[in-house]
Amino acid sequence: MTHTPDAALPASDGPDGGASATAGDGGLHGSVAGTSDAVLGAYRRSIDNIDAAIIHMLAERFRITQAVGEYKATHELPPADPSREERQVARLRSLAAESGLDPEFSEKFLRFVIDEVIHHHLQAASDAS
């Protein structure tokens, strides 16, 4: 069964009921290979919204980890905590599996984020000394 994002579908954007390009999307979401496709446009708008939410969540996460890095630097704590990282990876792999997301992908993503956080913590420690 194919899921259609009903809530995101326009009721009728054009004379044929299909999505028409708007100035806000640069025409990218309402047209596929030169044809109007409301379903694909709705999917793409949903993806765009999710991508924006991911960016905002990552920004918030990095604001918090920056504060952690500064705290660690001023209290002379190590920038990395391998045991916490292991627990986080295991926890998020489990959450990924429960959510139908590939645990390998989730671990790679988390490792990328953790490596970037550690880099920031090392920089904070260097700036504090």
C-alpha positions as CSV (number, residue, x, y, z in Angstrom):
1,M,0.0,0.0,0.0
2,T,1.4,3.4,-1.0
3,H,1.0,6.2,1.5
4,T,0.0,9.6,0.2
5,P,0.6,12.6,2.4
6,D,-3.1,13.6,2.3
7,A,-2.7,16.5,4.7
8,A,0.0,18.0,2.5
9,L,-1.9,17.5,-0.8
10,P,-3.3,20.7,-2.3
11,A,-7.1,20.6,-2.8
12,S,-6.8,22.0,-6.3
13,D,-4.0,24.2,-7.3
14,G,-4.8,24.5,-11.0
15,P,-7.5,24.0,-13.5
16,D,-6.6,20.2,-13.8
17,G,-6.4,19.7,-10.0
18,G,-2.6,19.3,-10.2
19,A,0.0,21.3,-8.3
20,S,1.2,24.4,-10.0
21,A,4.6,25.8,-9.3
22,T,4.7,28.7,-6.9
23,A,7.2,31.5,-6.5
24,G,8.3,30.1,-3.2
25,D,9.4,26.7,-4.5
26,G,11.1,27.9,-7.7
27,G,8.9,25.5,-9.6
28,L,10.8,22.4,-8.3
29,H,8.0,20.8,-6.4
30,G,5.0,20.9,-8.7
31,S,6.5,19.5,-11.9
32,V,8.1,16.2,-12.8
33,A,9.7,15.9,-16.2
34,G,7.5,18.8,-17.4
35,T,4.2,17.4,-16.1
36,S,2.2,18.5,-13.2
37,D,2.3,16.0,-10.3
38,A,0.5,17.1,-7.1
39,V,1.4,13.9,-5.2
40,L,5.1,14.2,-5.8
41,G,4.9,17.9,-5.0
42,A,3.2,17.2,-1.7
43,Y,5.9,14.6,-0.8
44,R,8.6,17.0,-1.6
45,R,7.1,19.8,0.5
46,S,6.9,17.3,3.4
47,I,10.6,16.4,2.9
48,D,11.5,20.0,2.8
49,N,9.7,20.6,6.1
50,I,11.4,17.6,7.7
51,D,14.8,18.8,6.4
52,A,14.3,22.2,7.9
53,A,13.3,20.6,11.3
54,I,16.4,18.4,11.2
55,I,18.6,21.5,10.6
56,H,17.0,23.4,13.5
57,M,17.3,20.3,15.8
58,L,21.0,19.9,14.9
59,A,21.6,23.6,15.5
60,E,20.0,23.3,19.0
61,R,22.0,20.2,19.7
62,F,25.3,21.9,18.8
63,R,24.4,25.0,20.9
64,I,24.1,22.6,23.9
65,T,27.2,20.6,23.1
66,Q,29.1,23.9,22.7
67,A,28.2,24.7,26.3
68,V,29.2,21.2,27.4
69,G,32.6,21.7,25.6
70,E,33.1,25.0,27.4
71,Y,32.2,23.5,30.7
72,K,34.6,20.6,30.2
73,A,37.4,23.0,29.2
74,T,36.9,25.2,32.2
75,H,36.7,22.1,34.5
76,E,39.7,20.3,32.8
77,L,37.5,17.4,31.8
78,P,38.4,15.2,28.7
79,P,36.7,16.3,25.5
80,A,35.5,12.8,24.8
81,D,33.6,10.3,26.9
82,P,33.9,6.9,25.1
83,S,31.6,5.0,27.6
84,R,28.8,7.6,27.1
85,E,29.3,7.4,23.3
86,E,29.0,3.6,23.4
87,R,25.8,3.9,25.4
88,Q,24.4,6.6,23.0
89,V,25.2,4.5,20.0
90,A,23.5,1.4,21.5
91,R,20.5,3.4,22.5
92,L,20.0,5.1,19.2
93,R,20.6,1.9,17.2
94,S,17.8,0.4,19.2
95,L,15.6,3.4,18.6
96,A,16.4,3.3,14.9
97,A,15.4,-0.4,14.7
98,E,12.2,0.2,16.5
99,S,11.4,3.1,14.1
100,G,12.2,1.1,11.0
101,L,15.4,3.0,10.3
102,D,18.6,1.1,9.4
103,P,20.7,1.0,12.6
104,E,23.9,1.0,10.6
105,F,22.8,4.3,9.0
106,S,21.8,5.8,12.4
107,E,25.2,4.8,13.9
108,K,27.1,6.4,11.0
109,F,25.1,9.6,11.4
110,L,25.6,9.7,15.2
111,R,29.3,8.9,14.8
112,F,29.6,11.9,12.4
113,V,27.9,14.2,14.9
114,I,29.9,12.9,17.8
115,D,33.2,13.4,15.9
116,E,32.2,17.0,15.1
117,V,31.3,17.6,18.8
118,I,34.6,16.2,20.0
119,H,36.4,18.5,17.5
120,H,34.5,21.4,19.0
121,H,35.4,20.3,22.5
122,L,39.1,20.0,21.6
123,Q,38.9,23.5,20.2
124,A,37.3,24.8,23.4
125,A,40.0,23.1,25.4
126,S,42.7,24.7,23.3
127,D,41.0,28.1,23.6
128,A,40.8,27.8,27.4
129,S,44.5,27.0,27.8
